[in-house]
Amino acid sequence: MAGSGRVMALGPAHVAKVARVVERVPRTTGLTPLSDADFEALAARLVADLAGGPFWIFAISSLIWKPAFEYVEARRGIVHGWRRSYCLEITDWRATPESPGLMLALDRGGSCTGVAYQMPEDEAHGRMLRLLRREIGSHEGIPWLRWVTVRSPEGPVRALAFYCTPQNDPDVVRLPVEEQARRLARAVGHVGSCAEYLYNTVSHLEALGIRDRYLWELQARVAAEIDRI
């Protein structure tokens, strides 16, 4: 999968401009943490959903540039009915309550091209468990998991996708793109900045020849906002 050859406006220099050390402060989130038993039960339910079939994951952002799991195949594919959107407000990780950021998710409508990864056949429960522990931490995060159909030249596959917006979820925020850019240009938390996350996502999509017009516009706006401030 060849790169597009386009030059991004947002670059490492912009990421460096907003980088700073932020100490993590424990906060009350109002979320209900998943216990070890909860994780085990959720992993068992999702593995049962496989019904003995292959275990696929659909990646749209950080699981592309930092998968942190083994896989036996990666294929480019498209999911219809969902699109990338910075629609989940965050006040931790790459943001703070004083400067809230946004997290990339799959919102309803349109389509999304990403990467489908097939997990090795062995130890499905353990692989599922490790993935869940990385991606979610609360009961409120469970409705954001969804099985989707990924279509590709090699054929369709059923894959697990993370952060698909549930119906009527109060945590979903749909802001004008100008406000999205303003927040992403400023939000920094103890693991890094929102600008860094956007840069990593867009640059890796471009390297794979995946063109997301929404993210391409957004990275240019965030670069301009960082230069302005």
Residue pairs with C-beta under 8 A, 6 or more apart in sequence:
1 76
1 207
1 208
1 209
1 210
2 209
3 206
3 207
3 208
3 209
4 206
4 209
4 211
6 206
6 216
8 199
8 202
8 203
8 206
8 219
8 220
8 223
9 219
9 220
9 223
9 224
10 195
10 198
10 199
10 202
10 219
10 220
10 222
10 223
10 226
11 199
11 223
12 199
14 195
14 199
14 222
14 223
14 226
14 227
15 193
15 195
15 196
15 199
17 226
18 185
18 186
18 188
18 193
18 195
18 196
18 226
19 188
19 192
19 193
19 196
20 188
22 96
22 188
22 189
22 190
23 190
24 92
24 189
24 190
27 91
27 92
27 97
29 92
29 138
31 137
31 138
31 139
31 140
31 141
32 138
32 139
32 140
33 137
33 138
33 139
34 42
34 136
34 137
34 138
34 139
34 141
38 139
39 129
39 132
39 133
40 129
42 132
42 142
43 125
43 128
43 129
43 132
44 125
46 128
46 132
46 145
46 160
47 55
47 124
47 125
47 128
49 147
50 124
53 158
54 118
54 119
54 121
54 157
55 118
55 119
55 121
55 124
55 127
55 128
55 160
56 116
56 117
56 118
56 119
56 150
56 157
56 158
56 159
56 160
57 63
57 69
57 71
57 116
57 117
57 119
57 131
57 159
57 160
57 161
58 77
58 79
58 114
58 115
58 116
58 148
58 150
58 159
58 160
58 161
59 67
59 114
59 115
59 116
59 117
60 84
60 104
60 106
60 112
60 114
60 161
61 84
61 104
61 197
61 201
62 197
62 200
62 201
63 115
63 117
63 162
64 114
64 115
64 201
64 204
64 205
64 208
65 200
65 201
65 203
65 204
66 200
67 117
68 134
69 117
69 119
69 127
69 130
69 131
70 119
70 120
70 127
71 117
71 118
71 119
71 120
72 118
72 119
72 120
72 121
73 117
73 118
74 115
74 116
74 117
74 118
75 115
75 116
75 152
75 154
75 157
76 113
76 114
76 115
76 116
76 152
76 208
76 209
76 210
77 113
77 114
77 115
77 116
77 150
77 151
77 152
77 157
78 111
78 112
78 113
78 114
78 150
78 151
78 152
79 106
79 111
79 112
79 114
79 148
79 149
79 150
79 151
79 161
80 111
80 149
80 151
81 108
81 109
81 110
81 111
82 106
82 107
82 108
82 109
82 110
82 111
82 112
82 148
82 161
82 164
83 106
83 107
83 108
83 109
83 110
83 111
83 112
83 214
84 104
84 105
84 106
84 107
84 112
84 212
84 214
84 215
85 104
85 105
85 106
85 107
85 165
85 174
85 214
86 102
86 103
86 104
86 105
86 175
86 180
86 184
86 218
87 102
87 105
87 107
87 165
87 172
87 173
87 174
87 175
88 102
88 103
88 104
88 105
88 163
88 165
88 171
88 172
88 173
89 100
89 101
89 102
89 103
89 171
89 173
90 100
90 101
90 102
90 103
90 187
90 189
91 97
91 100
91 101
92 189
92 190
93 189
93 190
93 191
94 101
94 103
94 187
94 188
94 189
94 191
94 192
94 193
94 194
94 196
94 197
95 101
95 187
95 188
95 189
95 194
96 187
96 188
96 189
99 183
99 186
99 187
99 188
100 183
100 187
101 183
101 184
101 186
101 187
101 189
101 194
102 173
102 175
102 180
102 183
102 184
102 187
102 194
103 163
104 163
104 197
104 198
104 201
105 144
105 163
105 164
105 165
105 172
106 112
106 146
106 161
106 163
106 164
106 165
107 165
107 172
107 174
108 165
112 212
113 210
113 212
114 150
114 210
115 208
116 150
116 152
116 157
116 159
118 157
119 127
120 127
135 141
135 162
135 163
136 142
136 144
136 145
136 162
140 171
143 166
143 169
144 162
144 163
144 164
144 165
144 166
144 169
145 160
145 161
145 162
145 164
146 160
146 161
146 164
147 158
147 159
147 160
147 161
148 158
148 159
148 160
148 161
148 164
149 156
149 157
149 158
149 159
150 156
150 157
150 158
150 159
165 172
166 172
175 183
177 214
177 217
177 218
177 221
178 221
180 218
180 221
181 218
181 221
181 222
181 224
181 225
182 225
183 194
184 194
184 195
184 198
184 218
184 222
184 225
185 194
185 195
185 222
185 225
185 226
185 229
186 194
186 225
186 229
187 193
187 194
188 194
195 222
195 226
198 215
198 218
198 219
198 222
199 219
201 215
202 212
202 215
202 216
202 219
205 211
205 212
205 215
